[in-house]
Amino acid sequence: MSMMSLTVSAQLFSYQYKSFVKLEHNSNKVMRNTDTESTTGASLSNSLELYGTTARSESFLKASMLASEYSGEEEKIHSDEDYIFHYGTNYAWSRFTMSLDGDHRRESTYINEIEDAGIKENSKFRITNNVALNATYIPSPKSAISIDVSVKDLAFPDAVLVSLSEYTFVNKSISGVYRLTEKNKIIFTLFETNFDTHTTETTTDTTGYNVSLQRVFNPLWSGMLMYGQRDSDFNPSCQVGDRCKNKGEMYNITLDREGIKSDFNFSYTKSLTPNTSGNLNQTKEFSLGYTARFSPKLSTQLRYQDYQNKSLTSSVSSRDRNNQTSTIKINYILDTNWYLSSSYVNREQKFPGANDSSKAKSNGVYFLLGYNSNKTGLQL
């Protein structure tokens, strides 16, 4: 009995260190169409990842620090220190699972993938907190019921010179899953979202549903088709002439192929996304990706992404955004711990009607040398 107890309570701890150095040159890193700045920069990232495993649970904690420095025109220097703390845990029983996943991050203006990239007189940096909870009950091998809650909170600790809005976005849903056949399952979801902008003191509450059909075509190909409807309520109420989009469709179409020599993925989605304009946005996104593995050490990735953000109210439509990104990336594994990568990224972006209203273009070249240590474990 004591031996069995010791076996059940045994815990396995492990850790891994990761680091990379990245060199880059970008023609317009902050994606502005006026007062553009060509930059050359370097970044150093160091991270430590901790893992814990028991018979019923898995947990992790990852801490990453990123120091960057960029030199621009007229010897202007931009230095940034960003960080991410990522944590999570999950527990599993025979018919019930629970999971928690979250992160706390500081991101600087010079990360041009953030939603307000390209806005003149941008905030220097932002603090984002994300938390997601899931509980799933499995009444039978063919069915499951899931409850999900996620919270995203965005803050600008420094002085903001333009109308960037801090916000909290809460998403709650309950889903029922039923496996029709070995290769097909259907998912029905009811959801509610709450978008609260702290700066402008406005809220948008949305309720809706969606139905998804997932299918595995063969060992290589799989896909999903989702369709839904939503109804949004604005506070304060929309004014006459605002042309508020209270009702709308939501959908998601995906097709994936996972092979030994190559991977392919396609997606086309329409969803609701929070935005620093102080308004909930309707986002359409189209993406294509292809990965080719020429050998165990050499691979290349091609990716194209096109997305459009449109405000649900015309009063803040000046922050609507169109963005197209094309990426070519080459990866080479030097040995079990070291790797190299090089990439070229082309971006085009437009904020119709904003101060920077014409199209902004950016071309970036990146070289990265990375190191991942072997995972080191300890059993208690």
Order of alpha helices (4+ residues) and beta strands (2+ residues): alpha-beta-beta-beta-beta-beta-beta-beta-beta-beta-beta-beta-beta-beta-beta-beta-beta-beta-beta-beta
